[in-house]
């Protein structure tokens, strides 16, 4: 079956005999009712497309989030490592705390793998003997050479006040990492920190950082009283040497989705 006629390649990269592609269905043509056709029309007008990650293996391996597989073709085997009952329990606990699954299956062989389609967006990162820390629930797939670990926040303030949770996912090694996001790549902003620079963020829309950047929650003013009256309170603070990726528009999409008002104008416009 040839899907290429209705699919476009948004991004493509390769590593160690593995080709990663982010695809998009150009148009959906399966309307079965007027209401469905109307929804599809508005989706097309706003550029909303169904996207899917395709992975081509050539005697190679990849790791995915559990349940991400949609279908595959070729000689491909799936393997999971639980580490026994004790290892499985530890992974289940860490998975519950990070919004990630307990097991990351590995697919090995030659053929094509298609992961679950989605209206969400994907960020493709290429690591070169590097380590990044990503927000909970964002990991989607990666090269088999990437080591996936659970990392605990280093201080109480970041765990309790930062909005990122107690644990995050750390990805270590050389290869390709794909994250599943609520915002398009064009709206992701990356900042390079050097010489102990600080990046202060009012909210939890930082999606990833390299391991050389520390994370803590700090007062927006020198005093607690000043922090309380200046309207900012506490800020998520990133400091060190490395890169921080931000999704500044993410809170706006959440407001649009839930119908929360922007200032004096309600999204639902119920008046």
N, C-alpha and C positions, 0 to 999 in steps of 0.2 A: 504493500500500500504506500503510495507516494503522498506524503503530507506536505512536501516542499512547496506546492503550488499555492497553498493558503497560509504559509508560515514565513516569517521573516526572522533573520538572525539579528538580535539586538547586541550581543556581545559573544566573543569567542576567544578562548585561550587554551594552551596545551601545556602539559607537564608529564614527563616520564611515561610516554605512550598512552596518555589519556587526553582526549579532547573534551573540553567543557563548552557547552553552548547555552546561552539564554535565548529561547525562542519566543515568538509571540504569534498568535493566530491573527492574521490580518483582519478578517471579518468573521463574525458569527452569522450563519445563514439559516439556522434551524428554528426560526420563529414558528410557534404553533398556536398563537393566539394574538389578538390585537394588543393586549396588555404586555405580552412578552415582546412583541415587535416594537412597541413604544419604548420599553426599557432598553432594548438593544439599540434603538436609534439614538437615544440620549447617551448611552455608553460610547457609541461610535463618535458622536459629536464632541465628547469630552476627552477622547483619546484613550478611554478605558479598554484595555485589551487583556485577553486571557494569555498568561505567560507560562512557560514550562522550561525546565532545565533538562537538556539532553546530554548524556555522557556517552562517549564512544571509547570502549576499552580495546586495547590491542595487546593481549597477554599481560594485563596490568590490573590494578586494583583501585577502588575508591571506598570511602566511608560516607554514610548518610545518616540523617536523623531517622530513627525507627518509624516505620509507617510511611516514609516518603516515596517508596517505590510505587510507580503507577503500572508500568509494564516493561518487559525487557525482551530482547531478541538476540539469540546467539548461544554460545556455550559459556554461561556465566553461573558461578556458584556463589551462594550466600553463606557467610560464616559469622557467628556471633561468639564473643568471649565474655562469659559471665563471671569467671573467677571463682566458680563454686558457689555454694549457698551463702557464705560470708561475703564474697565479692558482689554477688547479686544484691544482697541486702544493702550494702554500702552504696551501690550504684542507684538503687531505687530511692534511697533517702536523698542522695545528692540530686537525683533527677527531679524529685518533688520540690526541692528547694530552689532549683534553677529553671523550672518550667521546661526542662529538657527530658527526653526519654532516658530510661535507665541503661538501655543497650544501644550501641551504635553499630549496626551491621556493616560488614565489609563484603563488597562484591568483587569477585576475581574472575578473570577469563578474557574472552574476546567477544565483542558484540556491542549492542546499543542498549542503554538504559534511559528510560523516560521517567522523571519524577513527577509527583502530583502537580497538576496544573492549578493555577491560582490567579486571582486578580491582584495579588500583592506584587512587590517589586524585589529585585535581587541586586546585591552588591557583590562584585567579584574582586577578591583581593589575592595578590600573588605574594607569598611569603618567601623570603630568601634567608634561611637560617635565622628566623625571627620568631618573636612571640607576641601575640596580641590577646587582649582580654575583651570579650564581647558581652553585651548585655544579655540577660536571660531570655531564652526563647527565640534567639535569632539564628542559631546555627542550623544550616540546611544540609550541606554536604562538603566534602573536602577530599584532597588527595590522600591516599592510604598512608603516606609518609608523615602526615601531620598527626602529632600526639594531642589527644583531647583530655584535658584535666579539669577538675572542679577546683576553683580557687576561692578561699574565704576572704572576706574583707579584713583588712589589717587593724582596723580600729572600730570602736563601738559607734562613734558618730556617723561614719559612712554606712554602717550596717543598718542603723536605726533611722537616720534622718535623710539619707541620700536618695531613697526611693528605688535603689538598685537591688535591694535584697541583701541577704547575708552572703550568698555565694554567686559567683559568676563563672563563665566558661573561659578557660585559657587554651589557646591553640598554639602549638609549638612545632617549628620545623621549617621545611622547605616544600613548597607546593602551592596549590590553589585552594582557596577557601571561598565558599559562597554562603552569604547570609541572606535570610528572607526578611524583608523590611516592609513597613507600612508606607514609606515614602519612596519616590523614584530616586535613582542615583544622581540625577541632575540637581536634586535639592539637598544632597549630602555635602557638608562643608568639612574640610580637613584643615587642621592647624598644626604646624610644626612648632614644638616648644624646644628652646635651647637655653643654656646658661641658667637653669633654674627658673625659667619663666612660669607664670601662673596663668591658667585659664579658668575664669569663674563663670559658672552657669547657674541661672535661676530656674531650675527644673531638672528633670531626669531624661533629657533628650540627647545625651551623649550615648552613642551606640557602641563605640569601641575605642580602645587605646592600645598603644604598644606598651610592653611590660616595663619600659624605662620611665613611664609616667605614673606617678602615684595619685591616688584618689582619696580625698577626705572631704568632710563637711566643715566649713568655717563660717564665722560670723561675718555679715556684710559690713559691720562697723567695728571699731576697736572695742566697743563696750556692748554688753547685752542690751542695755537701754537704747543705745543708738541703733542697734540692729532691729529692735522692736518698733521704733517710731519712724524709721526711714522707709518702711514698707517692703523691704527686701528679705528681712529675717536671715535665714541661713542659705549659703550658696554651696553648690557642688564645686569643689576646687580640684583642678588637675595641675600637677607640678612635676617638672623634671625634664628629661631629654627624650623626645619622641613625638609621636603623632596622636592626635585625638580627632575622632570622627564625630560630627554632630549632625542631628536631623532637626534643624530649627523649626520646620513646619509641622512636625509630628503632633504637637499639642493642638494645632489648628484642625487637623484632620479628625482628631478625637472629638473636638467640639462639634464639627460638622456632622459626625456620625451619631452623636448622642443628642444633638439639637440644643446644646448649651449656648446661651446667648453670647454675642461679642459686644461688649460694652452695653449700649442702649438698644441694640438691634438684635432681635431674637432670630435664630436660624429657622425656627418653625413658623414664625410670623403668625401667631395665633390670634392676633387682634382682628 
